[in-house]
Amino acid sequence: MFICVCNAITERQVQEAVTSGARSLSDLEAQLGVGGCCGCCRDTAADYLPGGRYAGCVTEAQEEGAFESDAANDSSLMPMQAVAVSRA
């Protein structure tokens, strides 16, 4: 999922920045550019910071890039199979 459409910043990138030590919106803006254009993403990005609504989704990485769950736009995930539907 995209957090910042203006700069094409994904949920995964925000999670990685927080895991790497980002503790404020200023940190996220400096590292990723979040909130640097229109600012619509600031509230959502802040939810991933410590104390935020999604802070529990960001875990200490056991290995580089390891998270509790995969991001919706993770290219390493297998695509869904199309199923034909007949209308009777």
N, CA, C and O atoms as CSV, one atom per row, in Angstrom:
chain,resi,resn,atom,element,x,y,z
A,1,MET,N,N,0.839,-1.163,0.000
A,1,MET,CA,C,0.000,0.000,0.000
A,1,MET,C,C,0.896,1.243,0.000
A,1,MET,O,O,1.932,1.282,0.664
A,2,PHE,N,N,0.476,2.240,-0.752
A,2,PHE,CA,C,1.212,3.495,-0.758
A,2,PHE,C,C,0.771,4.361,0.413
A,2,PHE,O,O,-0.422,4.532,0.665
A,3,ILE,N,N,1.743,4.899,1.116
A,3,ILE,CA,C,1.483,5.845,2.198
A,3,ILE,C,C,1.534,7.258,1.629
A,3,ILE,O,O,0.671,8.087,1.920
A,4,CYS,N,N,2.548,7.523,0.821
A,4,CYS,CA,C,2.748,8.840,0.213
A,4,CYS,C,C,2.704,8.675,-1.301
A,4,CYS,O,O,3.645,8.160,-1.904
A,5,VAL,N,N,1.612,9.113,-1.907
A,5,VAL,CA,C,1.448,8.979,-3.353
A,5,VAL,C,C,2.382,9.943,-4.091
A,5,VAL,O,O,2.934,9.588,-5.132
A,6,CYS,N,N,2.560,11.134,-3.573
A,6,CYS,CA,C,3.408,12.136,-4.237
A,6,CYS,C,C,4.828,11.619,-4.472
A,6,CYS,O,O,5.417,11.860,-5.526
A,7,ASN,N,N,5.372,10.906,-3.481
A,7,ASN,CA,C,6.750,10.425,-3.564
A,7,ASN,C,C,6.850,8.912,-3.722
A,7,ASN,O,O,7.943,8.352,-3.635
A,8,ALA,N,N,5.712,8.243,-3.954
A,8,ALA,CA,C,5.654,6.788,-4.145
A,8,ALA,C,C,6.324,6.040,-2.986
A,8,ALA,O,O,7.129,5.136,-3.209
A,9,ILE,N,N,5.986,6.421,-1.751
A,9,ILE,CA,C,6.530,5.788,-0.555
A,9,ILE,C,C,5.529,4.749,-0.073
A,9,ILE,O,O,4.359,5.059,0.153
A,10,THR,N,N,5.994,3.521,0.084
A,10,THR,CA,C,5.106,2.428,0.469
A,10,THR,C,C,5.092,2.201,1.979
A,10,THR,O,O,5.939,2.698,2.721
A,11,GLU,N,N,4.100,1.436,2.393
A,11,GLU,CA,C,3.990,1.032,3.786
A,11,GLU,C,C,5.269,0.310,4.223
A,11,GLU,O,O,5.778,0.543,5.319
A,12,ARG,N,N,5.770,-0.549,3.372
A,12,ARG,CA,C,6.991,-1.311,3.670
A,12,ARG,C,C,8.170,-0.374,3.928
A,12,ARG,O,O,8.943,-0.599,4.858
A,13,GLN,N,N,8.313,0.664,3.121
A,13,GLN,CA,C,9.420,1.604,3.306
A,13,GLN,C,C,9.297,2.356,4.630
A,13,GLN,O,O,10.296,2.580,5.313
A,14,VAL,N,N,8.080,2.744,4.991
A,14,VAL,CA,C,7.874,3.430,6.268
A,14,VAL,C,C,8.195,2.481,7.418
A,14,VAL,O,O,8.843,2.881,8.385
A,15,GLN,N,N,7.747,1.223,7.324
A,15,GLN,CA,C,8.041,0.234,8.356
A,15,GLN,C,C,9.547,0.036,8.500
A,15,GLN,O,O,10.060,-0.030,9.617
A,16,GLU,N,N,10.256,-0.058,7.378
A,16,GLU,CA,C,11.712,-0.243,7.429
A,16,GLU,C,C,12.405,0.953,8.068
A,16,GLU,O,O,13.354,0.785,8.834
A,17,ALA,N,N,11.934,2.162,7.757
A,17,ALA,CA,C,12.528,3.366,8.348
A,17,ALA,C,C,12.322,3.389,9.856
A,17,ALA,O,O,13.230,3.755,10.602
A,18,VAL,N,N,11.130,3.000,10.310
A,18,VAL,CA,C,10.848,2.965,11.752
A,18,VAL,C,C,11.704,1.892,12.419
A,18,VAL,O,O,12.255,2.119,13.495
A,19,THR,N,N,11.816,0.732,11.789
A,19,THR,CA,C,12.654,-0.338,12.331
A,19,THR,C,C,14.117,0.098,12.402
A,19,THR,O,O,14.854,-0.316,13.297
A,20,SER,N,N,14.528,0.934,11.452
A,20,SER,CA,C,15.912,1.420,11.416
A,20,SER,C,C,16.166,2.589,12.351
A,20,SER,O,O,17.299,3.055,12.473
A,21,GLY,N,N,15.097,3.077,13.025
A,21,GLY,CA,C,15.329,4.106,14.024
A,21,GLY,C,C,14.547,5.391,13.882
A,21,GLY,O,O,14.678,6.272,14.731
A,22,ALA,N,N,13.726,5.541,12.832
A,22,ALA,CA,C,12.929,6.761,12.695
A,22,ALA,C,C,11.959,6.854,13.869
A,22,ALA,O,O,11.252,5.889,14.162
A,23,ARG,N,N,11.917,7.997,14.542
A,23,ARG,CA,C,11.067,8.165,15.711
A,23,ARG,C,C,10.110,9.348,15.595
A,23,ARG,O,O,9.308,9.589,16.497
A,24,SER,N,N,10.191,10.090,14.482
A,24,SER,CA,C,9.332,11.256,14.311
A,24,SER,C,C,9.024,11.457,12.825
A,24,SER,O,O,9.653,10.851,11.958
A,25,LEU,N,N,8.044,12.319,12.553
A,25,LEU,CA,C,7.741,12.651,11.167
A,25,LEU,C,C,8.934,13.325,10.496
A,25,LEU,O,O,9.164,13.146,9.300
A,26,SER,N,N,9.683,14.092,11.261
A,26,SER,CA,C,10.884,14.729,10.713
A,26,SER,C,C,11.887,13.678,10.249
A,26,SER,O,O,12.527,13.843,9.210
A,27,ASP,N,N,12.024,12.599,11.017
A,27,ASP,CA,C,12.911,11.504,10.614
A,27,ASP,C,C,12.426,10.864,9.321
A,27,ASP,O,O,13.220,10.607,8.416
A,28,LEU,N,N,11.116,10.605,9.233
A,28,LEU,CA,C,10.567,9.989,8.026
A,28,LEU,C,C,10.710,10.906,6.815
A,28,LEU,O,O,10.990,10.443,5.709
A,29,GLU,N,N,10.518,12.192,7.024
A,29,GLU,CA,C,10.677,13.138,5.920
A,29,GLU,C,C,12.125,13.200,5.462
A,29,GLU,O,O,12.396,13.247,4.262
A,30,ALA,N,N,13.052,13.201,6.404
A,30,ALA,CA,C,14.475,13.249,6.049
A,30,ALA,C,C,14.926,11.984,5.321
A,30,ALA,O,O,15.698,12.056,4.365
A,31,GLN,N,N,14.441,10.822,5.775
A,31,GLN,CA,C,14.876,9.557,5.185
A,31,GLN,C,C,14.149,9.219,3.889
A,31,GLN,O,O,14.757,8.699,2.953
A,32,LEU,N,N,12.832,9.517,3.828
A,32,LEU,CA,C,12.028,9.050,2.704
A,32,LEU,C,C,11.376,10.150,1.878
A,32,LEU,O,O,11.036,9.929,0.715
A,33,GLY,N,N,11.198,11.320,2.455
A,33,GLY,CA,C,10.481,12.384,1.772
A,33,GLY,C,C,8.999,12.411,2.094
A,33,GLY,O,O,8.242,13.144,1.458
A,34,VAL,N,N,8.571,11.620,3.078
A,34,VAL,CA,C,7.164,11.572,3.465
A,34,VAL,C,C,6.708,12.951,3.939
A,34,VAL,O,O,7.361,13.573,4.776
A,35,GLY,N,N,5.592,13.421,3.403
A,35,GLY,CA,C,5.014,14.690,3.831
A,35,GLY,C,C,5.666,15.912,3.237
A,35,GLY,O,O,5.333,17.032,3.624
A,36,GLY,N,N,6.585,15.734,2.311
A,36,GLY,CA,C,7.306,16.862,1.747
A,36,GLY,C,C,6.560,17.632,0.675
A,36,GLY,O,O,6.950,18.752,0.345
A,37,CYS,N,N,5.497,17.062,0.123
A,37,CYS,CA,C,4.737,17.746,-0.941
A,37,CYS,C,C,3.417,18.265,-0.395
A,37,CYS,O,O,3.370,19.329,0.221
A,38,CYS,N,N,2.344,17.515,-0.620
A,38,CYS,CA,C,1.016,18.007,-0.223
A,38,CYS,C,C,0.728,17.811,1.264
A,38,CYS,O,O,-0.102,18.527,1.824
A,39,GLY,N,N,1.396,16.854,1.916
A,39,GLY,CA,C,1.219,16.628,3.345
A,39,GLY,C,C,0.059,15.731,3.730
A,39,GLY,O,O,-0.165,15.492,4.916
A,40,CYS,N,N,-0.690,15.225,2.747
A,40,CYS,CA,C,-1.844,14.372,3.051
A,40,CYS,C,C,-1.452,13.060,3.728
A,40,CYS,O,O,-2.286,12.447,4.395
A,41,CYS,N,N,-0.226,12.622,3.578
A,41,CYS,CA,C,0.223,11.341,4.123
A,41,CYS,C,C,0.741,11.439,5.553
A,41,CYS,O,O,0.995,10.411,6.182
A,42,ARG,N,N,0.900,12.618,6.067
A,42,ARG,CA,C,1.536,12.800,7.372
A,42,ARG,C,C,0.847,12.032,8.495
A,42,ARG,O,O,1.521,11.386,9.297
A,43,ASP,N,N,-0.473,12.090,8.568
A,43,ASP,CA,C,-1.191,11.391,9.639
A,43,ASP,C,C,-1.028,9.884,9.537
A,43,ASP,O,O,-0.816,9.208,10.544
A,44,THR,N,N,-1.127,9.355,8.316
A,44,THR,CA,C,-0.980,7.909,8.135
A,44,THR,C,C,0.434,7.470,8.460
A,44,THR,O,O,0.622,6.455,9.131
A,45,ALA,N,N,1.433,8.208,8.002
A,45,ALA,CA,C,2.822,7.862,8.300
A,45,ALA,C,C,3.082,7.913,9.797
A,45,ALA,O,O,3.797,7.063,10.328
A,46,ALA,N,N,2.516,8.888,10.481
A,46,ALA,CA,C,2.706,9.027,11.929
A,46,ALA,C,C,2.122,7.843,12.689
A,46,ALA,O,O,2.582,7.521,13.784
A,47,ASP,N,N,1.118,7.196,12.121
A,47,ASP,CA,C,0.515,6.029,12.773
A,47,ASP,C,C,1.483,4.854,12.894
A,47,ASP,O,O,1.259,3.964,13.714
A,48,TYR,N,N,2.549,4.830,12.102
A,48,TYR,CA,C,3.547,3.751,12.162
A,48,TYR,C,C,4.669,4.052,13.153
A,48,TYR,O,O,5.459,3.167,13.485
A,49,LEU,N,N,4.741,5.287,13.624
A,49,LEU,CA,C,5.778,5.672,14.584
A,49,LEU,C,C,5.435,5.120,15.965
A,49,LEU,O,O,4.279,4.783,16.224
A,50,PRO,N,N,6.424,5.023,16.857
A,50,PRO,CA,C,6.157,4.535,18.217
A,50,PRO,C,C,5.002,5.298,18.865
A,50,PRO,O,O,4.980,6.529,18.863
A,51,GLY,N,N,4.047,4.556,19.417
A,51,GLY,CA,C,2.877,5.145,20.032
A,51,GLY,C,C,1.718,5.335,19.070
A,51,GLY,O,O,0.620,5.697,19.493
A,52,GLY,N,N,1.942,5.096,17.783
A,52,GLY,CA,C,0.901,5.270,16.779
A,52,GLY,C,C,-0.004,4.054,16.657
A,52,GLY,O,O,0.266,2.996,17.224
A,53,ARG,N,N,-1.071,4.229,15.914
A,53,ARG,CA,C,-2.085,3.186,15.745
A,53,ARG,C,C,-1.524,1.900,15.147
A,53,ARG,O,O,-1.951,0.813,15.536
A,54,TYR,N,N,-0.581,1.994,14.212
A,54,TYR,CA,C,-0.011,0.808,13.567
A,54,TYR,C,C,1.380,0.457,14.085
A,54,TYR,O,O,2.085,-0.344,13.471
A,55,ALA,N,N,1.775,1.038,15.189
A,55,ALA,CA,C,3.115,0.776,15.729
A,55,ALA,C,C,3.319,-0.697,16.025
A,55,ALA,O,O,4.444,-1.188,15.924
A,56,GLY,N,N,2.270,-1.413,16.387
A,56,GLY,CA,C,2.360,-2.847,16.647
A,56,GLY,C,C,2.626,-3.664,15.401
A,56,GLY,O,O,3.049,-4.816,15.499
A,57,CYS,N,N,2.384,-3.088,14.221
A,57,CYS,CA,C,2.648,-3.787,12.956
A,57,CYS,C,C,4.119,-3.755,12.594
A,57,CYS,O,O,4.571,-4.521,11.743
A,58,VAL,N,N,4.858,-2.880,13.229
A,58,VAL,CA,C,6.293,-2.770,12.980
A,58,VAL,C,C,6.998,-3.504,14.098
A,58,VAL,O,O,6.912,-3.111,15.262
A,59,THR,N,N,7.691,-4.564,13.749
A,59,THR,CA,C,8.392,-5.357,14.759
A,59,THR,C,C,9.886,-5.223,14.566
A,59,THR,O,O,10.353,-4.812,13.504
A,60,GLU,N,N,10.615,-5.564,15.577
A,60,GLU,CA,C,12.060,-5.593,15.441
A,60,GLU,C,C,12.417,-6.648,14.415
A,60,GLU,O,O,12.025,-7.808,14.546
A,61,ALA,N,N,13.143,-6.258,13.417
A,61,ALA,CA,C,13.505,-7.190,12.344
A,61,ALA,C,C,14.501,-8.210,12.863
A,61,ALA,O,O,15.516,-7.855,13.464
A,62,GLN,N,N,14.201,-9.486,12.625
A,62,GLN,CA,C,15.140,-10.541,12.981
A,62,GLN,C,C,16.198,-10.673,11.908
A,62,GLN,O,O,17.321,-11.101,12.172
A,63,GLU,N,N,15.834,-10.308,10.716
A,63,GLU,CA,C,16.776,-10.246,9.616
A,63,GLU,C,C,16.374,-9.063,8.765
A,63,GLU,O,O,15.261,-8.556,8.905
A,64,GLU,N,N,17.233,-8.619,7.904
A,64,GLU,CA,C,16.974,-7.444,7.084
A,64,GLU,C,C,15.648,-7.570,6.347
A,64,GLU,O,O,15.447,-8.521,5.592
A,65,GLY,N,N,14.741,-6.617,6.559
A,65,GLY,CA,C,13.481,-6.590,5.848
A,65,GLY,C,C,12.416,-7.533,6.375
A,65,GLY,O,O,11.387,-7.690,5.718
A,66,ALA,N,N,12.604,-8.176,7.531
A,66,ALA,CA,C,11.613,-9.121,8.055
A,66,ALA,C,C,10.569,-8.371,8.873
A,66,ALA,O,O,10.906,-7.606,9.776
A,67,PHE,N,N,9.304,-8.597,8.549
A,67,PHE,CA,C,8.214,-7.943,9.253
A,67,PHE,C,C,7.179,-8.961,9.672
A,67,PHE,O,O,7.189,-10.104,9.216
A,68,GLU,N,N,6.290,-8.534,10.543
A,68,GLU,CA,C,5.225,-9.385,11.047
A,68,GLU,C,C,4.315,-9.867,9.917
A,68,GLU,O,O,3.864,-11.012,9.930
A,69,SER,N,N,4.045,-9.002,8.946
A,69,SER,CA,C,3.233,-9.388,7.798
A,69,SER,C,C,3.768,-8.701,6.547
A,69,SER,O,O,4.417,-7.658,6.626
A,70,ASP,N,N,3.487,-9.298,5.398
A,70,ASP,CA,C,3.951,-8.742,4.135
A,70,ASP,C,C,3.095,-7.552,3.743
A,70,ASP,O,O,1.907,-7.496,4.060
A,71,ALA,N,N,3.701,-6.616,3.059
A,71,ALA,CA,C,2.967,-5.471,2.545
A,71,ALA,C,C,2.113,-5.921,1.368
A,71,ALA,O,O,2.460,-6.874,0.671
A,72,ALA,N,N,1.005,-5.239,1.150
A,72,ALA,CA,C,0.087,-5.615,0.086
A,72,ALA,C,C,0.728,-5.493,-1.295
A,72,ALA,O,O,0.327,-6.204,-2.217
A,73,ASN,N,N,1.701,-4.621,-1.459
A,73,ASN,CA,C,2.334,-4.432,-2.757
A,73,ASN,C,C,3.687,-5.126,-2.848
A,73,ASN,O,O,4.529,-4.724,-3.650
A,74,ASP,N,N,3.908,-6.151,-2.050
A,74,ASP,CA,C,5.164,-6.890,-2.048
A,74,ASP,C,C,5.277,-7.716,-3.321
A,74,ASP,O,O,4.493,-8.642,-3.527
A,75,SER,N,N,6.237,-7.393,-4.172
A,75,SER,CA,C,6.387,-8.075,-5.461
A,75,SER,C,C,6.860,-9.516,-5.312
A,75,SER,O,O,6.789,-10.279,-6.276
A,76,SER,N,N,7.337,-9.910,-4.143
A,76,SER,CA,C,7.794,-11.282,-3.957
A,76,SER,C,C,6.651,-12.247,-3.671
A,76,SER,O,O,6.850,-13.462,-3.671
A,77,LEU,N,N,5.451,-11.712,-3.427
A,77,LEU,CA,C,4.299,-12.568,-3.182
A,77,LEU,C,C,3.778,-13.119,-4.504
A,77,LEU,O,O,3.887,-12.469,-5.543
A,78,MET,N,N,3.218,-14.305,-4.459
A,78,MET,CA,C,2.667,-14.913,-5.661
A,78,MET,C,C,1.361,-14.215,-6.040
A,78,MET,O,O,0.547,-13.910,-5.168
A,79,PRO,N,N,1.154,-13.957,-7.343
A,79,PRO,CA,C,-0.079,-13.295,-7.758
A,79,PRO,C,C,-1.280,-14.215,-7.591
A,79,PRO,O,O,-1.151,-15.439,-7.586
A,80,MET,N,N,-2.438,-13.606,-7.455
A,80,MET,CA,C,-3.665,-14.376,-7.335
A,80,MET,C,C,-4.016,-14.985,-8.691
A,80,MET,O,O,-3.725,-14.400,-9.734
A,81,GLN,N,N,-4.631,-16.140,-8.671
A,81,GLN,CA,C,-5.055,-16.809,-9.896
A,81,GLN,C,C,-6.428,-16.288,-10.312
A,81,GLN,O,O,-7.317,-16.120,-9.477
A,82,ALA,N,N,-6.590,-16.035,-11.611
A,82,ALA,CA,C,-7.887,-15.614,-12.134
A,82,ALA,C,C,-8.802,-16.838,-12.223
A,82,ALA,O,O,-8.371,-17.934,-12.583
A,83,VAL,N,N,-10.040,-16.627,-11.895
A,83,VAL,CA,C,-11.026,-17.701,-11.947
A,83,VAL,C,C,-12.145,-17.282,-12.888
A,83,VAL,O,O,-12.707,-16.194,-12.760
A,84,ALA,N,N,-12.464,-18.165,-13.842
A,84,ALA,CA,C,-13.547,-17.871,-14.780
A,84,ALA,C,C,-14.882,-18.076,-14.084
A,84,ALA,O,O,-15.076,-19.051,-13.359
A,85,VAL,N,N,-15.793,-17.149,-14.314
A,85,VAL,CA,C,-17.119,-17.222,-13.727
A,85,VAL,C,C,-18.126,-17.241,-14.860
A,85,VAL,O,O,-18.105,-16.375,-15.734
A,86,SER,N,N,-19.013,-18.234,-14.844
A,86,SER,CA,C,-20.041,-18.297,-15.883
A,86,SER,C,C,-21.343,-17.758,-15.327
A,86,SER,O,O,-21.698,-18.000,-14.173
A,87,ARG,N,N,-22.027,-17.041,-16.151
A,87,ARG,CA,C,-23.318,-16.482,-15.750
A,87,ARG,C,C,-24.405,-17.337,-16.368
A,87,ARG,O,O,-24.523,-17.445,-17.588
A,88,ALA,N,N,-25.184,-17.932,-15.509
A,88,ALA,CA,C,-26.245,-18.813,-16.005
A,88,ALA,C,C,-27.599,-18.172,-15.933
A,88,ALA,O,O,-28.594,-18.788,-16.315
